[in-house]
Amino acid sequence: MSYMDRVILHSDINACYASVELLFQPELRGRPVAVGGDEERRHGIVLAKTEEAKRAGVKTGMTLWQARSLCPELVVVPPHFDRYIHYSREVQRIYSEYTDRREPFGIDESWLDITGCLRAGEGERAAREIGARVKRELGLTVSVGVSWNKVFAKLGSDYKKPDPVTVFTPENYRDKVWPLPASDLLGVGRATERKLALRGIRTIGDIAAAPPSMLRGFLGKWGLILHDFAAGYDSSPVARAGDEAVIKSIGNSTTTPRDLCCDEDAGIVYWMLCESVAERMRESGFLCRGVQVHIRDNELASFERQLKLESPTCLASTLHEAAMRLLRENWDWHKPLRSIGVRATDLLPASTPVQCSIFEDSERQEKRERLERSVDDLRRRFGHYCVGRAVCVSDPTLRNISPKDEHVIHPVGYFKAV
């Protein structure tokens, strides 16, 4: 069977967080509502919004003060992640009656491969049936895209909202998909969109028509992947329910209680983030061969940088050294920083043999690892704040961050291999 004979659905719970909140506060229906973070902890951004708020110009990721300036009547409610997880599982229960090939993409989206599933039957009919059941049984709505590949199915679920079914076929995708903006394609972020636009590539059809060698020239291997996506060549499978996702990186980021103004400020926060990442690596049995940092300034401009380590590690001290090196090489403190993050990349099992170097003190490295594992044990027994680095005590505003407890880290599972 050709991959173009597949029937793939992508189902997206419309405005998931906001829709769930309205189930508990039905008196807010019809009003502009946003689910927002904790403003006192400077996490005050829009996490989700209703259609009424969207029509007023409110966007996900916008600060709450910006949202209120656009929509003074906006009602902001706090998030309840336990509720969202519960309803996500209930939606998955409905999906499970159609296929065991269900691949979540975040808490509110899933791909479903219903190829050959007699219970599901034809794709568009199954999509409408699923949407009707979600609405009837849970009070939520879903947008569903139907296609022969995951990329176009996801594009279909974003095509019209809320509550429609959109079908992209080998016969109609040139007319329906190719005129869409390049930014609508999975994998085209703001930076990639700018690079494409500089070369006159503004639509998905332009990406498909561009010579792959040209795309690779300024986007690297990712350019070839985007060309395949735009041309409909995606043949990536939908994971079977229960398949373990491939963990490619482990990271933490945080919006800090105050702006960071110098290396010393950033160093304190990076210690806490690096300790969290290193502890997770040790718990999961990984070493990393690379480190990546994410930096966002107080005007919300951001960038990422990464480097390859000389040898694999699970030590917070090594991660911190690499993170600070990346920061110093790429940031001159012309603006304060609002949030920073660090990620351990290129993971491999901790059991992997590691080549010793004559330039490193292996005994010292072993002592550091034993020390950090002892700290892990203490924190598991007595809580995160029972022990900490002296440098982190120097600033009472920044020291009370516990990234491991406050942030959920998800594995990267879309591509099994690139």
C-alpha positions in Angstrom: 0.0 0.0 0.0 1.3 3.4 -0.9 1.6 6.0 1.8 -0.7 8.2 -0.2 -3.5 5.6 0.4 -3.4 6.2 4.1 -6.2 8.0 6.0 -4.8 10.2 8.7 -6.8 12.5 11.0 -5.5 15.3 13.1 -7.9 16.4 15.9 -7.4 19.6 17.8 -9.5 20.5 20.9 -10.6 24.1 20.2 -9.2 26.6 22.7 -8.6 23.7 25.0 -7.8 25.4 28.3 -10.5 28.1 27.8 -13.1 25.6 26.7 -12.6 23.5 29.8 -12.8 26.5 32.1 -16.2 27.4 30.5 -17.5 24.0 31.5 -16.9 25.0 35.1 -18.0 28.6 34.7 -20.8 28.5 32.1 -21.9 32.0 33.1 -18.9 33.3 31.1 -20.0 31.9 27.8 -20.3 34.6 25.2 -17.9 36.8 26.9 -14.2 37.4 26.0 -12.3 35.1 28.3 -8.5 34.3 28.6 -6.7 31.7 30.7 -3.7 33.5 32.1 -0.6 32.8 34.2 0.4 34.2 37.5 1.1 37.9 37.1 2.7 38.3 40.5 5.4 35.8 39.4 5.7 37.5 36.0 4.2 34.5 34.3 1.2 36.7 33.3 0.7 35.7 29.6 -2.4 34.5 27.7 -2.3 30.7 27.7 -5.6 30.3 25.8 -8.6 32.5 24.8 -12.2 32.2 23.6 -13.3 33.2 20.1 -14.8 36.4 21.6 -11.3 37.4 22.9 -9.7 36.3 19.7 -12.0 38.6 17.7 -10.9 41.5 19.9 -7.3 40.9 19.0 -6.1 38.8 22.0 -3.5 36.3 21.0 -1.9 33.4 22.8 1.5 34.3 24.3 0.5 38.0 24.7 1.0 39.5 28.1 -2.2 40.1 30.1 -1.7 43.8 30.2 -1.5 43.9 26.4 -4.6 41.7 26.2 -6.5 44.0 28.5 -5.5 47.1 26.6 -7.0 45.5 23.4 -10.0 44.1 25.2 -10.9 46.0 28.4 -13.8 43.7 29.2 -11.5 40.6 29.1 -12.2 38.1 31.9 -9.0 36.4 33.0 -9.2 33.0 34.8 -6.3 31.0 36.3 -5.2 27.7 34.8 -6.2 24.3 36.2 -3.9 21.8 34.5 -5.4 18.9 36.4 -8.7 19.6 34.6 -7.1 19.9 31.2 -5.2 16.6 31.7 -8.5 14.9 32.7 -10.4 16.0 29.6 -7.4 15.2 27.4 -7.6 11.6 28.6 -11.3 11.5 28.1 -10.9 12.7 24.5 -8.2 10.0 24.0 -10.7 7.5 25.3 -13.0 8.4 22.4 -10.2 8.2 19.9 -9.2 4.8 21.2 -12.5 3.3 20.0 -11.4 4.1 16.4 -7.8 3.1 16.3 -4.8 2.2 18.4 -2.5 4.4 16.2 -2.9 7.5 18.2 -0.1 10.0 18.6 -0.6 13.0 21.0 1.0 16.3 20.0 0.7 18.2 23.2 -2.3 18.0 25.6 -4.9 19.1 23.0 -3.9 17.6 19.7 -3.6 14.1 18.3 -2.9 12.3 15.0 -5.1 9.2 14.3 -4.2 6.7 11.6 -7.5 5.0 10.7 -6.3 3.3 7.6 -8.0 -0.1 7.3 -9.9 0.3 10.6 -13.4 -1.1 9.9 -14.9 0.7 12.9 -13.8 4.0 11.6 -14.7 3.6 7.9 -14.2 6.5 5.5 -12.1 9.4 6.8 -14.4 12.4 6.6 -17.4 10.4 8.1 -15.2 9.2 10.9 -13.9 12.7 11.6 -17.5 14.1 11.8 -18.5 11.2 14.1 -15.6 11.8 16.4 -16.4 15.6 16.6 -20.0 14.9 17.4 -19.1 12.4 20.1 -16.6 14.8 21.8 -19.3 17.6 21.8 -22.1 15.3 23.1 -20.1 13.4 25.7 -17.7 16.1 27.0 -19.1 19.4 25.9 -16.0 20.4 23.9 -15.4 20.9 20.2 -12.6 19.7 18.0 -11.4 20.7 14.6 -10.3 17.7 12.5 -8.1 17.6 9.4 -8.2 14.6 7.1 -5.4 13.7 4.7 -3.0 11.0 3.6 -0.1 12.4 5.7 0.4 14.0 9.1 1.5 17.4 8.0 -1.5 18.1 5.8 -3.9 16.5 8.4 -2.6 19.0 10.9 -2.9 21.8 8.4 -6.5 20.8 7.9 -7.3 21.0 11.6 -6.0 24.6 11.6 -7.7 25.5 8.3 -11.1 26.5 9.8 -12.1 26.9 13.4 -14.0 26.2 15.5 -15.6 22.8 15.0 -15.2 22.0 11.2 -13.8 19.0 9.3 -11.3 19.8 6.4 -10.2 17.3 3.9 -7.0 17.6 1.8 -6.7 15.0 -0.9 -4.1 14.3 -3.6 -6.6 15.9 -6.0 -7.3 19.2 -4.2 -4.2 20.0 -2.1 -2.6 22.1 -4.8 -5.6 24.4 -5.0 -6.3 24.5 -1.2 -2.9 24.0 0.5 -0.4 25.7 -1.8 -1.9 29.2 -1.7 -1.7 29.3 2.2 1.1 31.4 3.8 4.4 29.6 4.4 4.0 30.2 8.1 1.0 27.8 8.2 3.3 24.8 7.4 4.4 22.7 10.3 8.0 23.6 11.1 8.0 27.2 9.7 8.6 29.5 12.6 9.1 33.2 12.6 12.8 33.0 11.8 12.4 30.5 9.0 9.5 32.6 7.6 11.7 35.7 7.5 14.5 33.7 5.7 12.0 32.4 3.1 10.4 35.8 2.6 13.8 37.4 1.8 14.0 35.0 -1.1 10.5 35.7 -2.3 9.1 32.4 -0.9 5.8 33.4 0.8 3.4 30.5 0.3 3.5 26.7 0.9 3.3 26.4 -2.9 6.4 28.5 -3.2 8.2 26.1 -0.9 7.1 23.1 -3.0 8.2 24.9 -6.2 11.6 26.0 -4.9 14.7 23.9 -5.8 15.5 21.7 -2.9 19.2 22.5 -3.3 18.4 26.2 -2.8 16.4 25.6 0.3 19.2 23.5 1.7 21.6 26.2 0.9 20.1 28.7 3.5 18.1 26.3 5.8 20.4 23.3 5.9 18.8 19.8 6.1 15.6 21.4 7.5 15.1 23.0 4.1 14.8 19.6 2.4 12.3 18.5 5.1 10.1 21.6 4.5 10.2 20.9 0.8 8.9 17.4 1.3 6.2 18.7 3.7 5.0 21.3 1.2 5.0 18.8 -1.7 3.0 16.2 0.3 5.8 13.7 0.5 5.6 13.2 4.3 5.4 9.5 5.0 6.1 9.6 8.8 4.0 7.0 10.7 1.5 7.7 13.4 2.9 6.1 16.6 0.9 3.3 18.1 -0.7 4.0 21.5 1.7 3.0 24.3 4.8 3.3 22.1 7.5 5.0 24.1 8.5 8.4 22.7 12.1 8.9 21.8 13.6 11.4 24.2 16.0 13.7 22.3 16.5 16.4 24.9 15.8 17.4 28.4 15.5 21.1 29.4 14.1 23.7 31.7 13.3 27.4 31.3 11.8 30.0 33.5 10.5 33.6 33.5 12.4 35.1 36.3 10.9 37.1 39.2 12.8 40.2 38.0 14.8 41.1 35.0 18.4 39.8 34.8 20.9 42.5 34.3 24.3 40.9 34.4 26.3 37.6 34.2 25.9 37.2 38.0 22.1 37.3 37.8 22.1 34.8 34.9 24.6 32.6 36.6 22.3 32.1 39.7 19.3 31.2 37.6 21.4 28.9 35.3 22.6 27.0 38.3 19.1 26.2 39.3 18.1 25.3 35.8 21.2 23.2 35.2 20.7 21.3 38.4 17.2 20.5 37.4 18.2 19.3 34.0 21.1 17.2 35.3 18.9 15.6 38.0 16.4 14.6 35.3 19.1 13.1 33.1 20.4 11.0 36.0 16.9 9.9 36.9 16.2 8.8 33.3 19.7 7.3 32.8 21.1 9.7 30.2 24.2 11.6 29.3 24.3 14.5 26.9 26.7 15.5 24.3 25.4 19.0 23.7 24.0 22.1 25.5 21.5 24.6 24.1 20.4 27.9 25.7 17.3 30.0 25.1 17.3 33.7 25.9 14.4 36.2 25.9 15.0 39.9 26.6 12.6 42.3 28.3 11.1 43.3 24.9 10.3 39.6 24.2 12.9 39.2 21.5 14.5 35.8 21.7 17.2 33.5 20.3 18.8 30.1 20.9 22.4 29.0 20.7 24.1 25.6 21.2 27.4 23.9 21.4 28.9 20.4 21.4 30.6 19.1 24.6 34.0 17.6 24.5 32.7 14.5 26.3 29.2 13.3 27.4 28.1 14.4 30.9 25.2 14.4 33.4 26.8 17.0 35.6 25.1 20.3 36.4 28.5 22.0 36.8 29.4 21.1 33.2 26.0 22.2 31.9 26.4 25.5 33.8 29.9 26.2 32.4 28.6 25.6 28.8 25.5 27.7 29.3 27.5 30.6 30.7 29.9 30.4 27.8 27.1 30.6 25.3 25.6 33.5 27.1 28.9 35.5 27.3 29.7 34.8 23.6 26.3 35.9 22.4 24.9 38.5 24.8 26.4 41.9 25.6 23.7 43.0 28.1 22.4 45.9 25.9 19.0 44.8 27.3 18.0 43.0 30.5 16.7 39.4 30.2 13.2 38.4 31.1 13.6 34.6 30.8 16.3 32.0 30.1 16.4 28.3 29.5 18.9 25.5 29.1 18.6 22.1 27.4 20.7 19.0 27.3 20.8 17.7 23.8 22.1 14.7 21.8 21.3 12.3 24.6 22.7 8.8 24.9 22.3 6.0 27.6 24.4 6.5 30.7 25.7 3.0 30.2 27.4 4.1 26.9 31.2 3.7 27.2 32.9 7.1 27.4 36.4 7.7 26.1 38.7 9.2 28.8 40.8 12.2 28.0 44.3 12.9 29.1 43.3 16.6 29.4 40.5 15.9 32.0 40.8 14.8 35.6 38.5 11.7 35.5 38.8 11.2 39.3 37.6 14.7 39.9 34.7 14.2 37.5 33.6 11.0 39.4 33.7 12.9 42.7 31.5 15.7 41.2 29.0 13.1 40.0 28.9 11.4 43.4 28.4 14.8 45.1 25.5 15.7 42.7 23.8 12.4 43.2 24.0 12.8 47.0 22.3 16.2 46.6 19.6 14.4 44.5 19.0 12.0 47.3 18.8 14.7 50.0 16.3 16.7 47.9 14.1 13.7 47.3 14.0 13.0 51.1 13.8 16.5 52.5 12.7 18.8 49.7 14.3 20.9 47.1 15.4 23.8 49.4 17.2 21.6 52.0 20.5 22.1 50.3 21.7 24.6 47.6 24.7 26.3 46.2 26.0 29.3 48.1 26.0 31.5 45.1 22.2 31.1 44.8 21.7 32.5 48.3 23.2 35.8 47.4 19.9 37.1 45.8 16.7 36.4 47.8 14.6 37.4 44.8 16.0 34.8 42.5 16.9 31.9 44.8 13.4 30.5 45.4 13.0 29.0 41.9 12.5 25.2 41.9 12.4 24.4 38.1 12.1 20.6 38.6 8.9 20.9 40.7 7.3 23.8 38.8 7.8 22.8 35.2 6.8 19.8 33.2 9.3 18.6 30.6 8.0 16.8 27.6 10.0 14.5 25.2 10.4 15.6 21.6 8.5 12.9 19.8 7.4 14.2 16.3 10.4 12.9 14.3 11.7 9.5 15.2 14.8 10.3 13.1 15.8 13.2 10.9 
